[in-house]
Amino acid sequence: MQIQQALALYKQLESKSESAALDVEMMLCHLLKKPSSYLFTWPDKELDKDVETALKQLISRRSNGEPVAHILGSRGFWDFDLEVSPQTLIPRPDTEALVEQALALCVQNEARVADLGTGTGAIALALAWERPKWQIIASDFIPDAAALAERNRQKLKLDNVQVVAGSWFEPHSGKYDLIVSNPPYIDPADPHLQSGDVRFEPLSALTAENSGMADIELISQQARDYLLPNGVLLFEHGFDQGERCRELLAYLGFSNVETVKDYGGNDRVTFGRWLAGK
């Protein structure tokens, strides 16, 4: 089988994945350990039988709904690749909007930052990548997730991040210039939980009570005790939760409350500044 014939196998996935062609391209690059440019430079190159067999096996797994990130064991985020596992959320491009906003809001050369529910470590590591003098403490309630974030930290050699295990603020102490989080925010009754990649991701990282707002409310309430004067709380949320999040932060006494949109034009990140104590 030639490379161009292998790429045409995406037709087997068209009814299962909206990104079928890209899925097959990524899986073939993974098996060949080559960039995508190689596939289109050498379309007539014959594949080894073992590569052909392995590709068909990966396509079969994808046709059963398994996320490509889990199949390959990694997902690109910001300027690097992260190890992923079924114990954590798969990093998504929309979360990069949170990173961009955090960098814009916290302009200090040196800052103390908390990342709550870090998962793969995506947010904390992206911030550390861009701000080497920031001191970032990333926490996760699930020990396996914290261990995964630590492996990603070590791989990227980011010594300004410390990964700890614990629920929300439990392992944290002192005050922070910036608190960020991508908490669970999906309503447990949301029918979308029964389709797509989320079927293979942990419900504990996806859903929250009170129509998805429970963890956002807890984090927002407790953040006031952990923010320095003029510190910022910034979190990701559902596309239809922007108004409720703004009302919550305003009620709790945050100032300069705003919601920004993700790359798809949906409300995705809300933040507020804690001025109390100034």
TORVO-408451 format. One line per 10 residues: number of its first residue (from 1); for each residue x, y, z of N, C-alpha, C, O, CB. Coordinates in steps of 0.05 Angstrom, whole numbers, plus 5000, padded with zeros to 4 digits. Glycine has a CB too. Example, Ala and Ser with C-alpha at 12.3 -4.5 7.8 and 13.67 -1.06 7.14 Angstrom:
2
1> 5264:4886:5156:5246:4910:5156:5264:4934:5156:5285:4934:5169:5226:4911:5181 ~ 5257:4955:5142:5273:4979:5143:5258:5001:5157:5268:5023:5161:5282:4988:5114
***
This chain:
278
1> 5017:4976:5000:5000:5000:5000:5018:5025:5000:5037:5027:5016:4981:5000:5025 ~ 5011:5044:4982:5026:5069:4981:5015:5089:5002:4992:5086:5012:5025:5081:4953 ~ 5030:5109:5008:5022:5130:5027:4995:5142:5018:4977:5147:5035:5043:5151:5030 ~ 4993:5149:4992:4968:5162:4983:4944:5143:4986:4922:5153:4991:4971:5170:4954 ~ 4948:5118:4983:4927:5098:4987:4919:5096:5017:4896:5093:5024:4934:5071:4976 ~ 4940:5098:5034:4935:5097:5063:4919:5121:5072:4901:5119:5088:4962:5095:5078 ~ 4926:5144:5061:4911:5169:5068:4882:5167:5060:4865:5179:5072:4924:5193:5056 ~ 4877:5152:5038:4849:5150:5028:4832:5133:5047:4808:5132:5043:4849:5138:5000 ~ 4844:5119:5066:4829:5103:5084:4811:5120:5103:4795:5109:5117:4848:5086:5101 ~ 4815:5146:5102:4798:5163:5118:4768:5159:5112:4751:5165:5128:4806:5193:5114
11> 4763:5150:5087:4735:5146:5079:4720:5126:5097:4696:5126:5099:4733:5136:5050 ~ 4736:5108:5110:4724:5089:5128:4715:5103:5154:4699:5091:5169:4744:5067:5135 ~ 4724:5127:5159:4718:5141:5184:4699:5164:5180:4690:5176:5200:4744:5151:5196 ~ 4691:5170:5156:4676:5194:5151:4650:5195:5166:4641:5216:5174:4670:5196:5122 ~ 4637:5172:5171:4612:5171:5185:4616:5172:5215:4597:5174:5231:4596:5146:5178 ~ 4641:5169:5224:4647:5168:5253:4661:5193:5263:4659:5199:5287:4665:5144:5258 ~ 4675:5207:5246:4691:5230:5254:4689:5253:5235:4691:5249:5210:4720:5222:5258 ~ 4685:5277:5245:4684:5301:5228:4712:5308:5217:4714:5324:5198:4672:5324:5243 ~ 4732:5297:5230:4760:5303:5221:4774:5278:5211:4797:5274:5217:4776:5316:5245 ~ 4759:5262:5197:4769:5235:5188:4796:5237:5174:4815:5222:5180:4749:5222:5171
21> 4798:5255:5154:4823:5257:5139:4847:5265:5156:4868:5253:5154:4820:5277:5116 ~ 4842:5284:5174:4864:5292:5192:4871:5270:5212:4894:5266:5219:4855:5318:5208 ~ 4850:5255:5221:4855:5233:5240:4875:5213:5228:4894:5204:5240:4828:5219:5247 ~ 4869:5205:5203:4886:5185:5189:4914:5196:5185:4934:5182:5188:4874:5176:5163 ~ 4915:5222:5177:4941:5234:5173:4958:5234:5198:4982:5228:5198:4938:5263:5163 ~ 4946:5241:5221:4960:5242:5246:4969:5214:5255:4992:5211:5264:4942:5254:5268 ~ 4952:5194:5251:4960:5167:5258:4982:5156:5241:5000:5142:5251:4935:5148:5256 ~ 4982:5163:5215:5003:5153:5197:5029:5167:5204:5051:5155:5204:4995:5158:5168 ~ 5028:5193:5210:5053:5207:5218:5064:5195:5243:5089:5193:5246:5046:5237:5222 ~ 5047:5188:5262:5055:5176:5287:5070:5149:5282:5091:5144:5294:5031:5171:5305
31> 5059:5133:5264:5071:5107:5259:5097:5110:5244:5116:5095:5249:5052:5090:5243 ~ 5098:5129:5226:5123:5132:5210:5144:5150:5224:5167:5151:5216:5116:5145:5183 ~ 5134:5164:5245:5152:5183:5259:5162:5204:5240:5186:5211:5239:5176:5168:5272 ~ 5144:5214:5223:5150:5234:5204:5130:5257:5205:5108:5253:5215:5150:5222:5175 ~ 5138:5282:5197:5118:5304:5196:5099:5300:5173:5104:5284:5155:5133:5331:5193 ~ 5077:5315:5174:5057:5312:5153:5067:5319:5125:5058:5308:5105:5032:5329:5160 ~ 5087:5337:5124:5098:5344:5098:5110:5320:5084:5110:5319:5059:5119:5366:5102 ~ 5120:5301:5099:5132:5277:5087:5111:5261:5071:5117:5250:5050:5145:5259:5109 ~ 5087:5260:5082:5065:5244:5069:5059:5255:5041:5053:5240:5023:5040:5244:5087 ~ 5060:5281:5039:5052:5293:5013:5076:5298:4994:5072:5304:4971:5037:5320:5018
41> 5100:5295:5005:5124:5296:4989:5129:5269:4975:5139:5268:4953:5148:5305:5005 ~ 5122:5248:4989:5127:5221:4980:5101:5204:4979:5100:5183:4992:5148:5207:4997 ~ 5081:5213:4964:5055:5199:4963:5057:5171:4952:5040:5154:4958:5035:5215:4948 ~ 5077:5166:4935:5079:5140:4921:5096:5120:4937:5100:5097:4929:5091:5143:4894 ~ 5106:5128:4960:5124:5110:4975:5108:5087:4987:5086:5090:4997:5137:5126:4999 ~ 5119:5063:4984:5105:5039:4994:5110:5037:5024:5132:5041:5035:5116:5014:4980 ~ 5088:5030:5038:5090:5026:5067:5098:4997:5073:5091:4979:5059:5063:5033:5080 ~ 5113:4994:5095:5119:4967:5104:5093:4954:5113:5074:4968:5122:5140:4968:5128 ~ 5092:4928:5111:5068:4913:5118:5060:4918:5148:5037:4920:5154:5072:4884:5113 ~ 5081:4920:5165:5074:4923:5194:5062:4951:5199:5044:4953:5216:5099:4920:5211
51> 5071:4971:5183:5059:4998:5186:5030:4997:5175:5012:5009:5187:5076:5019:5171 ~ 5026:4984:5153:4999:4982:5141:4980:4968:5161:4958:4977:5165:5000:4966:5115 ~ 4989:4946:5173:4972:4932:5192:4966:4949:5216:4944:4950:5226:4986:4906:5200 ~ 4987:4963:5226:4983:4979:5250:4964:5002:5245:4947:5009:5262:5010:4990:5260 ~ 4966:5014:5221:4948:5036:5214:4919:5027:5214:4901:5040:5224:4955:5048:5187 ~ 4914:5004:5202:4887:4993:5201:4876:4988:5229:4852:4991:5234:4885:4968:5184 ~ 4893:4979:5247:4885:4975:5275:4878:5001:5288:4858:5002:5303:4907:4960:5290 ~ 4894:5022:5283:4888:5048:5295:4862:5059:5284:4846:5071:5298:4911:5067:5290 ~ 4857:5056:5258:4832:5065:5246:4809:5051:5258:4787:5063:5262:4833:5061:5215 ~ 4812:5025:5263:4790:5010:5276:4784:5021:5303:4760:5023:5311:4798:4980:5278
61> 4804:5028:5319:4800:5039:5345:4786:5066:5343:4768:5072:5358:4827:5042:5360 ~ 4794:5082:5323:4781:5108:5320:4752:5105:5311:4735:5120:5319:4796:5125:5299 ~ 4746:5085:5294:4719:5080:5285:4701:5072:5308:4676:5076:5306:4718:5058:5264 ~ 4712:5062:5330:4697:5056:5354:4693:5080:5372:4682:5077:5394:4710:5033:5369 ~ 4703:5103:5364:4699:5127:5379:4723:5136:5396:4722:5158:5407:4676:5125:5395 ~ 4743:5119:5398:4765:5126:5416:4779:5151:5405:4785:5153:5382:4786:5103:5418 ~ 4784:5171:5423:4797:5196:5414:4825:5191:5402:4840:5174:5412:4799:5216:5437 ~ 4832:5207:5382:4858:5204:5370:4880:5210:5391:4901:5197:5390:4861:5224:5346 ~ 4875:5229:5408:4895:5235:5429:4901:5211:5446:4924:5207:5454:4885:5258:5446 ~ 4880:5195:5453:4885:5171:5469:4899:5150:5453:4916:5135:5463:4859:5161:5480
71> 4892:5148:5428:4905:5128:5410:4935:5134:5407:4951:5115:5408:4891:5128:5382 ~ 4942:5159:5404:4969:5167:5400:4984:5172:5426:5009:5171:5427:4971:5192:5383 ~ 4969:5176:5448:4981:5182:5474:4991:5210:5478:5005:5215:5498:5004:5163:5478 ~ 4984:5228:5459:4993:5256:5462:4974:5274:5447:4959:5266:5430:5022:5259:5452 ~ 4976:5300:5454:4960:5320:5440:4976:5346:5441:4988:5354:5461:4932:5324:5454 ~ 4976:5360:5418:4990:5385:5417:4974:5407:5431:4950:5408:5428:4994:5393:5387 ~ 4988:5424:5446:4976:5447:5460:4997:5469:5461:5020:5464:5468:4966:5439:5488 ~ 4989:5493:5455:5007:5516:5455:5030:5510:5436:5026:5506:5412:5017:5522:5484 ~ 5055:5509:5446:5078:5505:5429:5091:5478:5434:5115:5474:5427:5098:5526:5433 ~ 5076:5459:5445:5089:5433:5452:5068:5411:5452:5044:5415:5449:5102:5435:5480
81> 5078:5386:5454:5060:5363:5456:5059:5354:5485:5079:5355:5500:5070:5340:5438 ~ 5035:5345:5493:5031:5335:5521:5023:5306:5520:5007:5298:5504:5010:5352:5535 ~ 5033:5291:5539:5023:5264:5543:4995:5266:5554:4989:5283:5571:5042:5248:5563 ~ 4977:5249:5544:4950:5248:5554:4943:5220:5563:4957:5201:5556:4930:5258:5532 ~ 4921:5218:5578:4911:5192:5587:4882:5193:5592:4871:5215:5594:4927:5182:5612 ~ 4868:5170:5594:4839:5171:5600:4832:5182:5628:4809:5186:5634:4828:5143:5598 ~ 4853:5188:5645:4848:5199:5671:4845:5229:5671:4838:5241:5691:4870:5191:5690 ~ 4849:5242:5648:4848:5271:5646:4833:5280:5621:4828:5264:5603:4876:5283:5646 ~ 4825:5305:5621:4814:5317:5597:4835:5319:5576:4858:5323:5581:4802:5345:5603 ~ 4826:5316:5551:4844:5321:5528:4846:5351:5524:4825:5364:5521:4833:5307:5502
91> 4870:5363:5524:4872:5392:5520:4860:5400:5493:4863:5387:5473:4902:5401:5520 ~ 4845:5422:5494:4831:5431:5470:4840:5459:5462:4848:5475:5480:4800:5431:5475 ~ 4838:5466:5437:4847:5492:5428:4833:5516:5442:4846:5536:5447:4843:5495:5398 ~ 4808:5513:5449:4793:5535:5462:4806:5543:5488:4804:5566:5496:4765:5527:5467 ~ 4820:5524:5501:4832:5530:5527:4856:5549:5523:4865:5562:5542:4841:5505:5541 ~ 4867:5549:5499:4889:5568:5494:4880:5597:5496:4896:5615:5501:4901:5563:5466 ~ 4853:5602:5493:4843:5628:5497:4846:5637:5526:4850:5660:5531:4813:5630:5488 ~ 4843:5618:5544:4848:5624:5573:4877:5631:5578:4882:5650:5592:4839:5600:5590 ~ 4895:5616:5566:4924:5622:5569:4930:5650:5558:4944:5666:5572:4941:5601:5554 ~ 4920:5657:5535:4925:5683:5523:4914:5705:5541:4928:5726:5545:4912:5685:5495
101> 4890:5701:5552:4879:5722:5569:4894:5724:5595:4898:5747:5605:4849:5715:5575 ~ 4903:5702:5606:4919:5703:5631:4945:5719:5627:4952:5735:5644:4925:5675:5641 ~ 4958:5714:5604:4983:5729:5598:4977:5759:5595:4994:5775:5601:4996:5717:5573 ~ 4954:5766:5584:4948:5794:5580:4940:5808:5606:4945:5832:5609:4925:5796:5559 ~ 4927:5793:5624:4917:5806:5649:4939:5808:5670:4938:5827:5686:4894:5790:5659 ~ 4956:5789:5671:4977:5789:5692:5004:5796:5678:5017:5779:5666:4980:5761:5706 ~ 5011:5821:5679:5033:5831:5663:5059:5833:5679:5080:5841:5668:5027:5859:5653 ~ 5058:5825:5705:5083:5826:5721:5104:5807:5709:5098:5785:5699:5077:5819:5750 ~ 5129:5816:5711:5151:5798:5703:5153:5774:5722:5160:5752:5713:5177:5814:5703 ~ 5147:5779:5748:5147:5758:5768:5120:5757:5780:5108:5777:5787:5169:5763:5789
111> 5109:5733:5783:5082:5729:5794:5080:5702:5806:5094:5683:5799:5060:5733:5772 ~ 5061:5699:5825:5055:5674:5838:5028:5665:5827:5008:5680:5829:5055:5675:5869 ~ 5026:5641:5816:5003:5632:5801:4994:5605:5811:5010:5587:5816:5008:5631:5771 ~ 4967:5601:5813:4956:5575:5820:4939:5565:5796:4923:5581:5785:4939:5576:5845 ~ 4943:5540:5789:4926:5527:5768:4911:5504:5782:4923:5485:5790:4944:5517:5744 ~ 4885:5507:5784:4868:5488:5798:4856:5467:5779:4844:5475:5759:4846:5503:5814 ~ 4860:5442:5786:4850:5420:5768:4866:5419:5743:4855:5421:5721:4820:5425:5762 ~ 4892:5417:5746:4910:5421:5723:4909:5399:5701:4916:5405:5679:4938:5422:5733 ~ 4899:5375:5708:4897:5353:5688:4924:5346:5676:4942:5338:5691:4878:5362:5665 ~ 4928:5350:5650:4953:5345:5637:4974:5365:5644:4998:5362:5638:4949:5344:5607
121> 4966:5387:5657:4984:5409:5662:4984:5431:5641:5001:5449:5641:5012:5399:5666 ~ 4966:5428:5621:4967:5445:5597:4969:5475:5604:4986:5489:5593:4943:5440:5581 ~ 4951:5485:5621:4950:5514:5626:4975:5523:5641:4988:5542:5633:4925:5521:5642 ~ 4981:5509:5662:5005:5516:5679:5030:5515:5662:5047:5533:5664:5008:5497:5702 ~ 5033:5495:5646:5058:5492:5630:5060:5513:5608:5082:5523:5602:5060:5464:5618 ~ 5037:5520:5596:5038:5541:5575:5045:5568:5588:5061:5583:5576:5010:5544:5562 ~ 5035:5574:5612:5042:5599:5625:5071:5599:5633:5085:5619:5630:5024:5603:5650 ~ 5081:5576:5643:5109:5574:5651:5127:5577:5627:5149:5588:5629:5114:5548:5666 ~ 5118:5566:5605:5133:5567:5580:5138:5596:5571:5159:5603:5562:5119:5552:5557 ~ 5117:5612:5574:5118:5640:5566:5130:5659:5587:5141:5680:5580:5090:5650:5558
131> 5128:5652:5612:5137:5669:5634:5155:5654:5653:5146:5644:5674:5112:5680:5650 ~ 5180:5651:5646:5199:5634:5661:5203:5644:5690:5213:5629:5707:5225:5633:5647 ~ 5197:5669:5696:5201:5679:5723:5176:5676:5741:5177:5682:5765:5210:5708:5722 ~ 5154:5668:5729:5130:5663:5745:5134:5637:5761:5147:5618:5751:5104:5661:5727 ~ 5124:5636:5785:5124:5612:5801:5095:5601:5802:5077:5613:5813:5134:5618:5830 ~ 5092:5577:5790:5065:5566:5786:5062:5540:5802:5079:5522:5800:5060:5561:5756 ~ 5040:5539:5817:5033:5514:5831:5008:5503:5819:4987:5515:5819:5029:5520:5862 ~ 5011:5479:5807:4989:5466:5793:4980:5442:5810:4996:5425:5819:4998:5456:5765 ~ 4954:5440:5814:4943:5419:5831:4921:5403:5817:4908:5414:5799:4932:5430:5857 ~ 4917:5378:5825:4895:5362:5815:4887:5342:5837:4904:5331:5851:4903:5347:5789
141> 4861:5338:5839:4850:5320:5859:4857:5291:5853:4859:5275:5872:4820:5323:5860 ~ 4860:5284:5828:4865:5256:5820:4896:5252:5820:4910:5264:5804:4853:5250:5792 ~ 4906:5234:5837:4935:5229:5838:4947:5222:5811:4969:5231:5804:4941:5208:5858 ~ 4933:5205:5795:4944:5198:5769:4946:5222:5750:4964:5224:5734:4925:5176:5756 ~ 4927:5241:5753:4929:5265:5737:4952:5282:5745:4967:5293:5728:4902:5281:5739 ~ 4956:5285:5771:4979:5301:5781:5005:5288:5772:5024:5302:5764:4978:5303:5812 ~ 5006:5261:5772:5031:5248:5763:5035:5252:5733:5058:5255:5725:5029:5217:5769 ~ 5014:5253:5718:5016:5258:5689:5026:5286:5684:5043:5290:5667:4989:5254:5675 ~ 5015:5306:5698:5023:5333:5695:5053:5336:5702:5068:5351:5690:5007:5352:5713 ~ 5062:5321:5723:5090:5322:5731:5108:5310:5709:5130:5321:5704:5094:5307:5757
151> 5099:5289:5696:5115:5278:5674:5117:5298:5651:5138:5301:5639:5102:5252:5664 ~ 5095:5311:5645:5096:5332:5624:5115:5355:5632:5129:5365:5615:5068:5342:5618 ~ 5114:5362:5657:5131:5384:5667:5161:5376:5663:5177:5392:5654:5125:5390:5697 ~ 5167:5351:5671:5195:5342:5669:5204:5341:5640:5226:5348:5633:5198:5315:5682 ~ 5186:5331:5623:5192:5329:5594:5199:5357:5582:5217:5359:5566:5169:5316:5578 ~ 5184:5377:5591:5188:5404:5581:5210:5419:5596:5217:5442:5588:5162:5420:5581 ~ 5220:5407:5618:5241:5419:5634:5233:5447:5644:5249:5466:5643:5267:5421:5618 ~ 5209:5449:5654:5199:5475:5665:5200:5474:5695:5183:5464:5709:5169:5480:5656 ~ 5222:5485:5706:5228:5484:5734:5212:5505:5750:5213:5504:5775:5257:5487:5739 ~ 5198:5522:5737:5182:5542:5752:5154:5533:5757:5136:5549:5763:5182:5569:5737
161> 5148:5507:5753:5122:5496:5759:5126:5474:5781:5144:5457:5779:5109:5484:5734 ~ 5108:5474:5801:5107:5453:5821:5080:5440:5819:5060:5454:5819:5112:5465:5849 ~ 5079:5414:5816:5054:5399:5814:5049:5385:5841:5066:5372:5852:5056:5378:5792 ~ 5024:5390:5851:5016:5378:5877:4989:5365:5874:4974:5371:5856:5016:5399:5899 ~ 4983:5346:5892:4957:5332:5891:4939:5343:5913:4948:5349:5935:4961:5302:5896 ~ 4914:5347:5906:4894:5357:5925:4871:5370:5911:4873:5379:5888:4907:5377:5944 ~ 4849:5372:5925:4824:5383:5914:4824:5414:5916:4825:5425:5937:4800:5372:5929 ~ 4821:5426:5893:4819:5455:5891:4840:5470:5908:4864:5467:5902:4792:5465:5898 ~ 4832:5485:5928:4852:5500:5943:4864:5485:5966:4882:5495:5980:4839:5525:5954 ~ 4856:5460:5970:4866:5444:5993:4896:5444:5995:4906:5448:6017:4855:5416:5991
171> 4911:5439:5974:4940:5438:5977:4954:5465:5974:4979:5466:5974:4952:5419:5956 ~ 4939:5486:5972:4951:5513:5968:4952:5529:5994:4936:5525:6012:4935:5528:5947 ~ 4971:5547:5995:4974:5565:6017:4985:5591:6007:4997:5593:5985:4992:5553:6039 ~ 4982:5612:6023:4992:5638:6015:4973:5651:5995:4951:5643:5990:5019:5635:6003 ~ 4983:5672:5983:4967:5689:5965:4979:5688:5936:5003:5683:5932:4966:5718:5974 ~ 4962:5692:5917:4970:5690:5889:4963:5716:5873:4943:5730:5880:4956:5666:5876 ~ 4979:5722:5854:4973:5744:5835:4952:5735:5815:4937:5751:5805:4998:5753:5821 ~ 4951:5709:5809:4934:5699:5788:4925:5671:5795:4941:5654:5803:4948:5699:5760 ~ 4899:5665:5793:4888:5639:5797:4873:5631:5771:4855:5646:5763:4869:5637:5822 ~ 4880:5609:5760:4868:5599:5735:4857:5571:5739:4866:5556:5756:4888:5600:5711
181> 4836:5565:5723:4824:5538:5725:4807:5532:5701:4794:5550:5689:4807:5535:5751 ~ 4808:5507:5693:4789:5496:5674:4773:5474:5689:4779:5450:5685:4803:5485:5647 ~ 4754:5482:5705:4740:5463:5722:4718:5448:5707:4712:5455:5684:4728:5477:5746 ~ 4707:5427:5719:4683:5414:5707:4660:5435:5705:4655:5449:5724:4674:5389:5723 ~ 4647:5436:5682:4625:5456:5679:4602:5446:5663:4584:5462:5655:4636:5481:5667 ~ 4601:5420:5657:4579:5410:5641:4557:5399:5659:4563:5385:5679:4589:5387:5622 ~ 4532:5405:5653:4509:5394:5668:4509:5363:5665:4511:5353:5643:4482:5406:5657 ~ 4507:5348:5687:4507:5319:5685:4486:5308:5667:4488:5285:5657:4504:5307:5713 ~ 4464:5323:5662:4442:5314:5645:4446:5322:5615:4429:5316:5599:4416:5325:5654 ~ 4469:5335:5609:4474:5343:5581:4476:5319:5563:4493:5302:5567:4499:5361:5580
191> 4459:5318:5542:4460:5294:5524:4486:5292:5508:4492:5270:5498:4437:5296:5504 ~ 4501:5313:5506:4526:5312:5491:4547:5294:5504:4567:5286:5491:4538:5340:5487 ~ 4543:5288:5529:4561:5270:5543:4560:5241:5532:4578:5225:5538:4555:5269:5573 ~ 4540:5236:5516:4537:5209:5505:4548:5207:5477:4543:5187:5463:4508:5201:5505 ~ 4562:5227:5467:4572:5227:5440:4600:5238:5439:4608:5253:5457:4553:5242:5421 ~ 4615:5232:5418:4641:5243:5413:4662:5234:5433:4659:5214:5447:4639:5273:5414 ~ 4684:5249:5433:4707:5242:5449:4701:5241:5479:4714:5226:5494:4730:5260:5444 ~ 4682:5258:5488:4678:5260:5517:4669:5234:5529:4671:5230:5554:4657:5281:5523 ~ 4659:5215:5513:4651:5189:5524:4675:5174:5536:4672:5156:5552:4638:5172:5502 ~ 4699:5182:5527:4723:5168:5536:4739:5184:5557:4761:5176:5565:4741:5162:5512
201> 4727:5207:5565:4741:5224:5585:4727:5221:5612:4703:5214:5613:4741:5253:5576 ~ 4741:5226:5634:4730:5222:5661:4707:5242:5667:4710:5266:5664:4751:5224:5682 ~ 4684:5231:5675:4662:5248:5682:4669:5268:5704:4658:5290:5705:4638:5231:5690 ~ 4686:5260:5722:4694:5277:5745:4707:5303:5735:4706:5323:5749:4712:5263:5764 ~ 4719:5302:5711:4732:5326:5700:4714:5341:5682:4721:5362:5671:4757:5318:5686 ~ 4690:5331:5677:4671:5343:5658:4647:5356:5671:4639:5378:5664:4662:5322:5638 ~ 4635:5341:5690:4608:5350:5700:4609:5361:5728:4626:5354:5744:4590:5326:5699 ~ 4590:5379:5734:4587:5390:5760:4557:5394:5765:4542:5399:5747:4603:5417:5763 ~ 4550:5393:5790:4522:5397:5798:4514:5426:5793:4530:5443:5785:4517:5389:5827 ~ 4488:5431:5799:4477:5458:5796:4481:5468:5767:4490:5490:5762:4490:5478:5816
211> 4472:5451:5748:4473:5458:5720:4502:5464:5711:4506:5481:5693:4455:5481:5714 ~ 4521:5451:5723:4549:5454:5715:4564:5476:5730:4587:5481:5724:4550:5459:5687 ~ 4550:5490:5748:4562:5513:5761:4575:5508:5788:4588:5526:5799:4541:5534:5764 ~ 4571:5484:5800:4579:5479:5828:4608:5485:5833:4615:5499:5852:4572:5451:5835 ~ 4626:5474:5816:4655:5478:5821:4663:5506:5815:4681:5517:5829:4671:5458:5804 ~ 4652:5519:5795:4658:5547:5789:4650:5564:5813:4665:5582:5820:4643:5556:5764 ~ 4627:5559:5825:4619:5574:5849:4638:5570:5872:4645:5590:5885:4591:5566:5857 ~ 4646:5545:5877:4664:5540:5899:4691:5554:5895:4701:5567:5913:4668:5510:5903 ~ 4702:5551:5871:4728:5564:5866:4726:5594:5868:4744:5606:5880:4737:5556:5837 ~ 4705:5606:5858:4702:5635:5859:4699:5645:5887:4711:5665:5894:4677:5643:5843
221> 4684:5630:5904:4681:5639:5932:4707:5637:5947:4714:5656:5961:4660:5621:5945 ~ 4721:5615:5944:4746:5611:5959:4770:5626:5949:4788:5632:5964:4753:5581:5960 ~ 4769:5633:5923:4791:5648:5911:4797:5674:5926:4819:5684:5926:4786:5653:5882 ~ 4776:5686:5937:4779:5712:5951:4799:5711:5974:4812:5731:5981:4752:5722:5961 ~ 4801:5687:5986:4820:5683:6008:4849:5678:5999:4867:5678:6015:4811:5660:6026 ~ 4852:5674:5973:4879:5666:5962:4890:5686:5943:4912:5682:5932:4877:5639:5949 ~ 4875:5707:5937:4885:5727:5918:4897:5751:5932:4887:5761:5952:4862:5736:5900 ~ 4920:5760:5921:4932:5785:5930:4914:5808:5921:4899:5805:5902:4961:5788:5919 ~ 4916:5832:5934:4902:5855:5924:4909:5860:5895:4933:5860:5887:4908:5880:5941 ~ 4889:5864:5878:4892:5868:5849:4897:5842:5835:4903:5842:5811:4914:5888:5844
231> 4895:5819:5849:4899:5793:5836:4875:5786:5818:4853:5798:5821:4903:5772:5857 ~ 4879:5767:5800:4858:5760:5780:4851:5731:5783:4868:5713:5785:4869:5766:5752 ~ 4825:5726:5782:4813:5699:5779:4804:5696:5751:4790:5713:5740:4790:5694:5800 ~ 4811:5674:5738:4805:5669:5710:4798:5640:5706:4814:5623:5713:4830:5678:5691 ~ 4775:5634:5694:4768:5606:5691:4752:5602:5665:4739:5620:5654:4751:5597:5714 ~ 4754:5577:5655:4739:5569:5631:4711:5559:5640:4707:5550:5662:4754:5547:5616 ~ 4692:5562:5621:4665:5553:5627:4650:5546:5601:4661:5549:5579:4649:5574:5643 ~ 4625:5537:5604:4609:5530:5581:4600:5554:5564:4600:5577:5574:4585:5515:5589 ~ 4593:5549:5539:4587:5571:5521:4562:5587:5530:4559:5610:5522:4582:5560:5493 ~ 4545:5574:5546:4520:5587:5555:4521:5596:5584:4501:5602:5596:4497:5569:5551
241> 4545:5597:5596:4548:5604:5624:4560:5631:5629:4564:5639:5652:4564:5583:5638 ~ 4566:5646:5609:4580:5671:5612:4565:5690:5630:4577:5702:5648:4584:5684:5585 ~ 4540:5694:5625:4524:5713:5641:4523:5705:5670:4527:5722:5688:4496:5716:5630 ~ 4518:5680:5675:4517:5670:5703:4544:5673:5717:4545:5680:5741:4509:5640:5704 ~ 4566:5669:5702:4592:5672:5714:4598:5701:5721:4610:5707:5742:4614:5661:5695 ~ 4591:5719:5703:4595:5748:5709:4579:5756:5733:4588:5771:5750:4587:5765:5684 ~ 4554:5748:5734:4537:5755:5757:4548:5744:5783:4547:5757:5804:4508:5744:5753 ~ 4559:5720:5782:4571:5707:5806:4594:5724:5816:4596:5730:5839:4579:5678:5800 ~ 4613:5730:5798:4637:5745:5806:4630:5773:5817:4641:5782:5836:4657:5747:5783 ~ 4611:5786:5804:4602:5812:5813:4590:5810:5841:4595:5827:5858:4583:5825:5793
251> 4573:5790:5845:4560:5786:5871:4581:5781:5893:4578:5790:5916:4541:5762:5870 ~ 4603:5767:5886:4624:5761:5906:4643:5784:5911:4661:5782:5928:4639:5736:5896 ~ 4640:5805:5896:4656:5829:5901:4680:5833:5882:4696:5851:5887:4666:5828:5928 ~ 4681:5818:5861:4702:5822:5841:4697:5846:5824:4673:5853:5820:4706:5797:5823 ~ 4718:5859:5815:4715:5882:5798:4725:5876:5770:4738:5856:5765:4731:5906:5809 ~ 4719:5894:5751:4728:5891:5723:4721:5863:5712:4738:5851:5698:4759:5895:5721 ~ 4697:5854:5717:4688:5828:5709:4682:5828:5679:4667:5845:5670:4664:5818:5725 ~ 4693:5809:5664:4688:5807:5636:4688:5777:5627:4699:5760:5640:4709:5822:5620 ~ 4676:5773:5604:4677:5747:5591:4689:5750:5563:4682:5769:5549:4648:5734:5589 ~ 4707:5732:5556:4718:5733:5529:4711:5707:5514:4704:5687:5526:4750:5736:5530
261> 4712:5709:5488:4702:5687:5471:4725:5669:5463:4749:5677:5463:4688:5698:5446 ~ 4719:5644:5455:4739:5626:5445:4742:5630:5415:4730:5648:5404:4731:5597:5451 ~ 4757:5613:5402:4763:5616:5374:4738:5611:5356:4738:5618:5333:4786:5597:5366 ~ 4718:5598:5368:4693:5594:5353:4672:5615:5357:4650:5613:5347:4682:5567:5361 ~ 4680:5636:5373:4661:5658:5377:4642:5654:5400:4622:5668:5402:4646:5664:5353 ~ 4647:5634:5417:4630:5628:5440:4641:5639:5466:4666:5639:5469:4625:5598:5442 ~ 4624:5647:5484:4633:5655:5511:4648:5631:5523:4637:5609:5523:4609:5663:5529 ~ 4672:5636:5533:4688:5613:5542:4704:5619:5567:4709:5600:5583:4707:5604:5521 ~ 4713:5643:5572:4730:5650:5594:4720:5675:5608:4715:5695:5595:4759:5653:5585 ~ 4716:5673:5635:4707:5696:5650:4728:5702:5671:4740:5684:5683:4679:5692:5663
271> 4733:5728:5677:4752:5735:5697:4743:5759:5713:4725:5774:5704:4779:5742:5683 ~ 4755:5763:5736:4750:5786:5753:4774:5793:5769:4791:5775:5775:4726:5781:5771 ~ 4776:5817:5777:4800:5826:5792:4791:5831:5821:4770:5843:5827:4812:5853:5780 ~ 4808:5822:5840:4801:5824:5868:4815:5848:5880:4840:5848:5884:4810:5798:5884 ~ 4800:5870:5885:4811:5895:5894:4809:5898:5924:4821:5916:5935:4797:5918:5881 ~ 4795:5880:5938:4791:5882:5967:4818:5882:5981:4836:5867:5973:4774:5859:5978 ~ 4821:5899:6001:4845:5899:6017:4865:5920:6007:4886:5924:6020:4858:5873:6016 ~ 4859:5934:5985:4877:5954:5975:4874:5980:5991:4887:6000:5986:4873:5959:5944
***
